[in-house]
Amino acid sequence: MSQMVRQHLKAGFIFGDRQSGEYVYLPGGEVGLDEPLCVLETLTSRLDVTLDEAVQLVAKLSLKPAKHPRLGAKSC
Protein backbone atom coordinates (compact mmCIF):
# COMPACT_ATOMS: atom_id res chain seq x y z
CA MET A 1 0.00 0.00 0.00
CA SER A 2 2.73 2.47 0.89
CA GLN A 3 4.34 2.08 -2.55
CA MET A 4 1.02 2.95 -4.18
CA VAL A 5 0.63 6.03 -1.98
CA ARG A 6 4.23 7.05 -2.75
CA GLN A 7 3.62 6.77 -6.51
CA HIS A 8 0.31 8.64 -6.28
CA LEU A 9 1.97 11.47 -4.35
CA LYS A 10 4.77 11.64 -6.92
CA ALA A 11 2.13 11.85 -9.66
CA GLY A 12 0.55 14.86 -7.96
CA PHE A 13 -2.50 13.30 -6.34
CA ILE A 14 -3.74 14.92 -3.15
CA PHE A 15 -4.69 12.90 -0.09
CA GLY A 16 -6.98 14.51 2.43
CA ASP A 17 -9.96 14.66 4.71
CA ARG A 18 -12.38 17.53 4.05
CA GLN A 19 -13.99 17.29 7.49
CA SER A 20 -10.72 17.68 9.40
CA GLY A 21 -9.15 20.00 6.81
CA GLU A 22 -5.98 17.88 6.60
CA TYR A 23 -4.24 17.41 3.27
CA VAL A 24 -0.95 15.85 2.16
CA TYR A 25 0.44 16.51 -1.32
CA LEU A 26 3.58 17.01 -3.38
CA PRO A 27 3.78 20.57 -4.78
CA GLY A 28 4.39 20.84 -8.51
CA GLY A 29 7.84 22.39 -7.99
CA GLU A 30 9.04 19.26 -6.19
CA VAL A 31 8.17 16.81 -8.98
CA GLY A 32 11.23 15.06 -10.35
CA LEU A 33 13.58 15.93 -7.47
CA ASP A 34 15.65 13.18 -5.87
CA GLU A 35 14.40 14.06 -2.37
CA PRO A 36 11.12 15.94 -2.78
CA LEU A 37 9.33 17.64 0.09
CA CYS A 38 5.61 17.21 0.51
CA VAL A 39 3.20 19.49 2.33
CA LEU A 40 1.05 18.62 5.32
CA GLU A 41 -1.70 21.23 5.37
CA THR A 42 -4.17 21.67 8.22
CA LEU A 43 -6.76 24.34 8.91
CA THR A 44 -4.17 26.42 10.78
CA SER A 45 -0.75 25.57 9.29
CA ARG A 46 1.39 24.20 6.49
CA LEU A 47 4.41 22.01 7.20
CA ASP A 48 7.06 20.58 4.87
CA VAL A 49 7.58 16.84 5.32
CA THR A 50 9.69 14.28 3.51
CA LEU A 51 8.07 11.88 1.07
CA ASP A 52 8.54 9.03 3.57
CA GLU A 53 6.86 11.07 6.31
CA ALA A 54 4.02 11.97 3.94
CA VAL A 55 3.37 8.30 3.16
CA GLN A 56 3.26 7.55 6.89
CA LEU A 57 0.90 10.48 7.53
CA VAL A 58 -1.52 9.29 4.84
CA ALA A 59 -1.77 5.94 6.63
CA LYS A 60 -1.80 7.35 10.18
CA LEU A 61 -4.46 9.99 9.45
CA SER A 62 -6.47 7.60 7.20
CA LEU A 63 -6.36 10.10 4.34
CA LYS A 64 -7.92 9.21 1.00
CA PRO A 65 -7.55 10.74 -2.46
CA ALA A 66 -9.44 14.03 -2.21
CA LYS A 67 -10.08 17.38 -3.85
CA HIS A 68 -8.25 20.24 -2.19
CA PRO A 69 -10.34 23.43 -1.81
CA ARG A 70 -7.86 25.49 -3.89
CA LEU A 71 -5.82 22.94 -5.85
CA GLY A 72 -8.47 20.46 -6.93
CA ALA A 73 -7.69 16.74 -7.29
CA LYS A 74 -4.03 17.14 -8.34
CA SER A 75 -1.30 19.48 -7.21
CA CYS A 76 0.45 19.61 -10.57
C-alpha positions, 0 to 999 in steps of 0.5 A, spaced: 500 500 500 505 504 501 508 504 494 502 505 491 501 512 496 508 514 494 507 513 486 500 517 487 503 522 491 509 523 486 504 523 480 501 529 484 494 526 487 492 529 493 490 525 499 486 529 504 480 529 509 475 535 508 472 534 514 478 535 518 481 539 513 488 535 513 491 534 506 498 531 504 500 533 497 507 534 493 507 541 490 508 541 482 515 544 484 518 538 487 516 533 482 522 530 479 527 531 485 531 526 488 528 528 495 522 531 494 518 535 500 511 534 501 506 538 504 502 537 510 496 542 510 491 543 516 486 548 517 491 552 521 498 551 518 502 548 512 508 544 514 514 541 509 515 533 510 519 528 507 516 523 502 517 518 507 513 522 512 508 523 507 506 516 506 506 515 513 501 520 515 496 518 509 496 511 513 496 514 520 491 519 518 487 515 514 487 520 508 484 518 502 484 521 495 481 528 495 479 534 492 483 540 495 479 546 496 484 550 492 488 545 488 483 540 486 484 533 485 491 534 483 497 538 485 500 539 478 
